[in-house]
């Protein structure tokens, strides 16, 4: 799920640990 930066909603549902480690996830927010 984290590999899909196009889906910000999915990234938010994933654990905050991996999301914080990936700067790409912040861009999706």
Backbone as a chain_set.jsonl record, in Angstrom:
{"seq": "XXXXXXXXXXXXXXXXXXXXXXXXXXXXX", "coords": {"N": [[0.843, -1.209, 0.0], [1.944, 1.223, 0.762], [3.607, 1.595, -1.306], [2.063, 2.669, -3.179], [1.783, 5.767, -3.984], [-0.119, 7.252, -5.147], [-2.456, 6.833, -3.884], [-3.443, 8.486, -1.292], [-5.183, 8.145, 0.825], [-5.013, 5.442, 1.465], [-2.415, 5.316, 2.342], [-2.575, 6.766, 4.667], [-4.052, 5.088, 6.198], [-2.334, 3.033, 6.676], [0.265, 1.925, 8.982], [1.764, 4.468, 11.054], [4.453, 4.477, 11.359], [5.965, 3.416, 9.019], [4.955, 5.221, 7.179], [5.925, 7.656, 8.063], [8.6, 7.307, 7.685], [8.778, 7.36, 5.011], [9.144, 9.912, 2.782], [7.663, 10.398, 0.564], [5.089, 9.72, 1.192], [4.231, 11.844, 2.693], [3.963, 13.76, 0.778], [1.7, 12.971, -0.546], [-0.241, 13.609, 1.212]], "CA": [[0.0, 0.0, 0.0], [2.842, 2.392, 0.848], [4.245, 1.74, -2.626], [1.115, 3.422, -4.046], [1.713, 7.179, -3.558], [-1.304, 7.854, -5.773], [-3.606, 6.693, -2.962], [-3.101, 9.075, 0.011], [-6.09, 7.585, 1.842], [-4.473, 4.133, 1.867], [-1.169, 5.583, 3.095], [-2.975, 7.237, 6.005], [-4.577, 3.923, 6.942], [-1.179, 2.186, 7.036], [0.936, 2.349, 10.227], [2.452, 5.773, 10.948], [5.917, 4.235, 11.352], [6.455, 3.377, 7.633], [4.533, 6.45, 6.486], [6.833, 8.75, 8.473], [9.926, 7.014, 7.112], [8.726, 7.644, 3.547], [8.799, 11.321, 2.501], [6.663, 10.392, -0.522], [3.759, 9.618, 1.811], [3.866, 13.206, 3.134], [3.573, 14.513, -0.44], [0.332, 12.555, -0.898], [-1.199, 14.204, 2.175]], "C": [[0.88, 1.262, 0.0], [3.493, 2.653, -0.508], [3.332, 2.544, -3.551], [0.942, 4.858, -3.536], [0.474, 7.873, -4.134], [-2.497, 7.783, -4.818], [-3.211, 7.211, -1.573], [-3.946, 8.47, 1.131], [-5.525, 6.26, 2.355], [-3.221, 4.349, 2.723], [-1.522, 6.0, 4.528], [-3.466, 6.056, 6.849], [-3.428, 3.026, 7.405], [-0.548, 2.713, 8.333], [1.696, 3.66, 10.032], [3.964, 5.574, 10.861], [6.474, 4.259, 9.915], [6.095, 4.654, 6.877], [5.487, 7.594, 6.821], [8.211, 8.557, 7.838], [9.939, 7.34, 5.623], [8.272, 9.086, 3.3], [7.73, 11.411, 1.41], [5.251, 10.387, 0.075], [3.289, 11.019, 2.226], [3.385, 14.029, 1.923], [2.118, 14.187, -0.796], [-0.692, 13.223, 0.008], [-1.741, 15.511, 1.632]], "O": [[0.579, 2.239, -0.686], [3.88, 3.779, -0.82], [3.775, 3.041, -4.586], [0.043, 5.125, -2.738], [0.072, 8.94, -3.669], [-3.434, 8.574, -4.926], [-2.695, 6.444, -0.759], [-3.47, 8.306, 2.254], [-5.56, 5.995, 3.557], [-3.003, 3.643, 3.709], [-0.837, 5.622, 5.479], [-3.306, 6.044, 8.069], [-3.547, 2.337, 8.418], [-0.816, 3.848, 8.728], [2.213, 3.92, 8.946], [4.67, 6.435, 10.335], [7.371, 5.051, 9.627], [6.86, 5.11, 6.026], [5.816, 8.405, 5.956], [8.894, 9.524, 7.498], [11.001, 7.57, 5.045], [7.125, 9.43, 3.587], [6.983, 12.388, 1.346], [4.332, 10.985, -0.485], [2.105, 11.34, 2.125], [2.508, 14.883, 2.049], [1.393, 15.049, -1.294], [-1.854, 13.387, -0.363], [-2.555, 16.162, 2.287]]}, "num_chains": 1, "name": "protein.A"}
